[in-house]
Amino acid sequence: MLATLSAGINRSLRYITRMNSLNIPAAAKLDFLSLGALVHRLDPGIIPFRKARNFDIHVSGGEYNVAANLSDCFGLKTGVATAMVKYPIGELIQAKVREAGVTPFYKWFDHDGVRGPNMATVYSDRGQGVRAPVVFYNRANEAGAMLEAGDFDWAAIMAGGVKWFHSGGIFAALSETTSDVIIEGMKAAKAQGAINSFDLNYRAKLWASAGGEAKGVQVIKKIVSHVDALVGNEEDLQKGLGIKGPDVAAGKSKLDPEAFFKLIDLVIEQHPHIKMVATTLREVHSTNRHDWAAVLWLDGKRYVSPTMQLDVVDRIGGGDGFAAGLFYGLIAGKSPEEALRLGWAHGALLTTFPGDVTVAKLDEVESLAKGGSARVQR
């Protein structure tokens, strides 16, 4: 009888007593593991590339950014599984991963000295005022697109456990094989009891070169069958999952959460295993002035953040910043309201820095989440 009681206690202690309904393991070697392609982004600031004479280099990746934010700002133990090329650009990227405190699990590729394989390049200028930001890519012969099932030893990577596994639609769109890697990783994570999340991050340019919109829906639906938590805006949900959303009245604010919640209802009808859906809501008045809010659907309950006005320096990475703050709150056992506010606050702060990865500190995020202001700190 004592043995039976002890076993029951041990099973119950596997999960933290939480203020949210996700069953996240209480202890694991890794709090968070992401899977995706690393890139380097060339940023000439407000100058368009055709007139640029210099630029900053930011290391990025939709999936990696979340792991880097969770490590650097929130102090979690995070990792990234990704492709890495043995050449100077690869060395530059590796240094930034180390600086962020993220544990790398690399599939190595040799560079031929001429054509690759390569670490992808993203080009972007930030725009200014009435001039919108511009983003374009060079993902030719990209090592990340060459990843396939069997490239990662998930048993070794997840030895000691993982609480949360994350990937996204950008990586899924890179090639015929990357979605198989995502599903393989999610199956291994689920065997550990981890939460699987997926940021739809629908990119029409990427899917156009990967078989088109119909192919994207087919691939993403297959992945989503293994997912507990979705991140994505209305366009992501509609185009990524092939769901026709409710009609929105002309002149209706993009900050109105009701249309998004109606769309979630349609998503859950098709995918009843999904426990969580979240997104940011953004009304863009100009490149540098946005209204910003966020919403969370968790096990049938709806949560909405306050709305704030943002003076934006660089909008790229704001959504990943939101996801990181939200995931941190949930992993830390915060209530859904607190977790949503942490995501909302961290995403907002991230838009005030150049680059894709956070420069914020946890106390700054917590202060803003609780209603802090930009008054001078003395």
C-alpha positions in Angstrom: 0.0 0.0 0.0 2.8 2.4 0.9 4.5 1.6 -2.4 1.3 2.4 -4.3 0.9 5.7 -2.4 4.5 6.6 -3.1 4.0 5.9 -6.8 0.9 8.1 -6.9 2.7 11.0 -5.1 5.7 10.7 -7.6 3.3 10.8 -10.5 1.6 13.9 -9.1 4.9 15.6 -8.4 5.9 15.2 -12.0 3.8 18.4 -12.7 4.0 21.7 -11.0 0.9 22.9 -9.1 -0.1 25.7 -11.4 -2.4 28.6 -11.8 -2.9 27.7 -15.4 -4.3 24.5 -16.9 -1.3 23.3 -18.9 0.4 20.2 -17.5 4.0 21.3 -17.8 6.6 19.0 -16.2 7.9 20.3 -12.9 11.5 19.6 -13.5 13.6 19.0 -16.6 17.1 19.6 -17.9 15.8 22.1 -20.4 12.9 24.5 -19.8 12.5 25.2 -23.5 13.8 23.7 -26.7 13.3 25.3 -30.2 13.8 23.8 -33.6 14.3 26.0 -36.6 16.8 27.7 -39.0 19.2 30.4 -37.8 19.7 33.4 -40.1 21.7 36.6 -40.1 19.8 39.8 -40.8 21.5 42.8 -42.4 19.9 46.0 -41.2 20.9 49.4 -42.7 18.5 51.2 -40.3 16.1 53.6 -41.9 18.1 53.7 -45.2 16.8 51.5 -48.1 19.2 48.8 -49.2 19.6 50.3 -52.7 21.2 53.4 -51.0 22.8 51.7 -48.0 26.6 52.0 -47.3 26.7 50.1 -44.1 24.5 47.9 -41.9 24.3 46.1 -38.6 24.2 42.3 -38.4 21.5 40.6 -36.2 21.3 36.9 -35.6 17.8 35.7 -35.8 15.3 32.9 -36.6 11.6 32.9 -35.7 12.0 29.8 -33.5 15.5 30.7 -32.1 14.4 34.2 -31.1 12.0 32.7 -28.5 14.7 30.5 -27.0 17.1 33.5 -26.9 14.6 35.8 -25.2 13.7 33.1 -22.6 17.3 32.6 -21.8 18.6 36.2 -21.9 15.7 38.1 -20.3 13.8 35.4 -18.3 16.7 33.2 -17.1 15.3 29.9 -18.4 17.5 27.0 -19.5 16.9 26.9 -23.3 18.3 25.1 -26.3 18.0 25.3 -30.1 18.3 22.4 -32.6 19.4 23.8 -35.9 21.7 23.5 -38.9 25.2 25.1 -38.7 27.8 25.6 -41.5 31.5 25.5 -40.9 32.5 28.9 -42.3 32.9 32.5 -40.9 29.2 33.4 -41.1 28.5 30.3 -39.1 31.1 31.3 -36.5 29.6 34.8 -36.2 26.2 33.2 -35.6 27.6 30.7 -33.1 29.1 33.5 -31.1 25.7 35.2 -30.8 24.0 32.0 -29.7 26.6 31.6 -26.9 26.1 35.2 -25.9 22.4 34.6 -25.5 23.0 31.6 -23.2 21.2 29.2 -25.5 22.5 25.6 -25.6 23.0 24.7 -29.3 22.4 21.2 -30.8 23.9 21.6 -34.3 23.7 19.4 -37.4 27.0 20.4 -39.0 27.5 21.1 -42.7 30.8 21.8 -44.6 31.0 24.8 -46.8 32.6 24.3 -50.3 34.2 27.7 -50.3 32.0 29.0 -53.2 28.4 28.0 -53.2 27.6 26.7 -49.8 25.6 25.3 -48.1 24.9 28.7 -46.5 23.4 30.3 -43.5 20.4 32.3 -44.9 20.5 36.0 -45.2 17.6 38.3 -44.5 17.7 41.9 -45.7 15.5 44.6 -44.1 15.3 48.3 -43.8 13.2 49.6 -40.9 11.3 52.3 -42.9 10.3 55.5 -41.2 7.0 57.3 -40.7 4.8 56.9 -43.8 7.5 54.7 -45.4 6.9 51.0 -44.5 9.7 48.5 -43.6 10.9 46.3 -46.4 12.1 42.6 -46.0 13.5 40.3 -48.6 15.7 37.1 -48.4 18.5 35.1 -49.8 17.8 31.5 -48.7 19.5 29.8 -51.7 21.3 26.6 -50.8 20.4 27.1 -47.2 21.7 24.5 -44.7 18.5 24.7 -42.6 16.4 23.6 -45.6 18.6 20.4 -45.9 17.6 19.1 -42.5 15.6 15.9 -42.5 14.3 13.3 -40.1 17.0 11.4 -38.3 19.5 14.4 -38.3 19.0 14.9 -34.5 19.4 12.4 -31.7 16.3 13.6 -29.8 16.9 11.0 -27.1 20.3 12.5 -26.3 19.1 16.1 -26.7 16.1 15.6 -24.4 17.9 13.4 -21.9 17.0 14.7 -18.5 13.7 16.1 -19.9 12.3 19.1 -21.6 9.3 21.2 -20.5 8.3 23.0 -23.7 9.2 22.3 -27.4 8.6 24.9 -30.1 8.9 25.3 -33.8 7.2 27.3 -36.5 5.8 27.9 -40.0 8.9 29.6 -41.4 11.0 26.4 -40.8 8.2 24.2 -42.1 8.1 26.1 -45.4 11.8 25.8 -46.1 11.8 22.4 -47.9 9.9 19.0 -48.3 11.8 17.6 -45.3 11.7 20.2 -42.6 8.1 19.4 -41.6 9.2 15.8 -41.0 11.9 17.0 -38.6 9.3 19.1 -36.7 6.9 16.2 -36.3 9.8 13.9 -35.2 10.9 16.4 -32.6 7.3 16.9 -31.4 6.8 13.2 -31.0 9.9 12.9 -28.9 9.0 15.9 -26.8 5.5 14.6 -26.2 7.0 11.3 -25.0 8.8 13.4 -22.3 5.5 15.0 -21.3 6.4 18.4 -22.8 4.1 21.0 -24.2 4.4 21.4 -28.0 3.9 24.8 -29.5 3.9 26.1 -33.1 4.0 29.7 -34.3 2.2 29.6 -37.7 4.3 32.6 -39.0 2.7 32.3 -42.4 5.0 33.7 -45.0 3.4 33.8 -48.5 6.8 34.3 -50.3 8.2 31.1 -48.7 5.1 29.0 -49.3 4.9 30.3 -52.9 8.3 28.7 -53.6 7.4 25.5 -51.6 4.2 24.4 -53.4 1.8 27.3 -52.8 -1.0 28.0 -50.3 -2.7 24.6 -50.7 0.6 22.8 -49.9 1.1 25.0 -46.9 -2.3 24.1 -45.5 -1.6 20.4 -46.0 1.8 20.5 -44.3 0.7 22.8 -41.4 -2.4 20.7 -40.6 -0.2 17.6 -40.4 2.1 19.4 -37.9 -0.8 20.9 -35.9 -2.1 17.4 -35.1 0.8 17.1 -32.7 0.5 20.6 -31.2 -0.9 21.8 -27.8 -0.4 25.6 -28.2 -0.7 27.8 -31.3 0.6 31.3 -31.9 -0.7 33.2 -34.9 -2.7 36.2 -36.0 -5.9 36.1 -38.1 -4.1 35.8 -41.4 -1.8 33.0 -40.0 -4.8 31.0 -38.8 -6.8 31.4 -42.0 -4.0 30.9 -44.6 -2.0 28.4 -42.5 -5.0 26.2 -41.5 -7.3 26.9 -44.5 -10.1 28.3 -42.3 -12.4 31.0 -43.6 -12.7 33.6 -40.9 -15.8 35.5 -39.9 -16.6 38.7 -41.9 -15.3 41.8 -40.2 -17.3 45.0 -40.5 -15.8 47.8 -42.5 -14.0 50.3 -40.3 -13.7 47.8 -37.4 -10.6 48.2 -35.4 -7.9 45.6 -35.8 -7.6 45.7 -32.0 -11.1 44.3 -31.6 -10.5 40.8 -30.1 -14.0 39.5 -30.9 -13.2 38.6 -34.5 -10.1 36.7 -33.4 -12.0 34.7 -30.7 -14.6 33.8 -33.3 -11.9 32.5 -35.5 -10.4 30.5 -32.7 -13.8 28.8 -32.2 -13.5 27.6 -35.8 -10.0 26.4 -35.3 -11.0 24.4 -32.2 -13.9 22.8 -34.1 -11.3 21.4 -36.5 -8.6 20.8 -34.0 -10.2 20.0 -30.6 -6.9 18.8 -29.1 -5.5 22.4 -29.1 -5.4 23.8 -25.5 -4.1 27.3 -26.2 -4.1 29.9 -29.0 -2.6 33.4 -28.6 -1.6 36.4 -30.7 -0.8 40.1 -30.7 -3.2 42.7 -32.0 -1.6 45.6 -33.8 -3.1 48.8 -35.3 -0.4 50.4 -37.5 -0.8 54.2 -37.7 2.7 54.7 -39.2 5.9 52.7 -39.2 6.8 54.1 -35.8 3.5 54.5 -34.1 1.4 51.4 -33.3 -1.4 50.5 -30.9 -0.6 47.2 -29.3 -2.6 44.6 -27.5 -2.6 40.8 -27.1 -5.2 38.0 -26.6 -5.1 34.5 -25.2 -7.5 31.6 -25.5 -6.7 28.9 -22.9 -8.9 25.8 -22.4 -12.1 27.7 -23.5 -11.4 30.9 -21.5 -10.7 34.2 -23.1 -8.1 36.8 -21.9 -7.4 40.2 -23.3 -4.5 42.6 -22.4 -4.7 46.3 -22.1 -3.9 48.4 -25.2 -0.8 50.7 -25.3 0.7 53.0 -27.8 4.1 52.1 -29.1 6.9 54.3 -30.5 8.5 51.6 -32.6 12.2 51.5 -33.3 12.3 48.1 -35.0 9.1 46.0 -35.3 10.9 42.7 -36.3 10.8 40.2 -33.5 8.0 41.8 -31.6 5.8 38.7 -32.0 8.5 36.4 -30.9 9.0 38.7 -27.9 5.3 38.3 -27.1 5.5 34.5 -27.3 8.6 34.3 -25.1 7.0 36.4 -22.3 3.7 34.4 -22.5 5.6 31.0 -22.5 7.7 32.2 -19.5 4.6 33.1 -17.5 3.0 29.7 -18.2 6.2 27.7 -17.5 6.6 29.7 -14.3 3.1 28.8 -13.2 1.6 32.3 -13.4 -2.1 32.8 -14.0 -3.2 33.2 -17.6 -3.8 36.9 -17.1 -0.3 37.4 -15.7 1.3 35.3 -18.5 -0.5 37.3 -21.2 0.6 40.6 -19.6 4.2 39.4 -19.5 4.1 38.5 -23.2 2.3 41.8 -24.1 4.9 43.8 -22.1 8.0 42.0 -23.4 6.8 42.2 -27.0 6.3 45.9 -26.6 9.7 46.4 -25.1 11.4 44.4 -27.8 10.1 46.9 -30.5 12.0 49.7 -28.7 15.4 48.0 -29.6 17.1 47.4 -32.9 17.5 43.7 -33.6 15.4 40.6 -33.3 16.3 39.5 -29.8 15.6 41.1 -26.5 17.7 43.7 -24.6 15.1 43.9 -21.8 15.6 42.8 -18.2 13.0 40.8 -16.3 12.3 43.6 -13.8 11.5 46.0 -16.7 9.1 43.5 -18.2 7.4 42.8 -14.9 7.1 46.6 -14.2 5.5 47.3 -17.6 3.2 44.3 -17.2 1.9 45.7 -13.9 1.3 49.1 -15.4 4.7 50.8 -15.2 5.5 53.9 -17.2 8.5 55.4 -19.1 9.2 58.0 -16.4 13.0 58.4 -15.8 14.4 55.9 -13.3 16.7 57.7 -10.7 
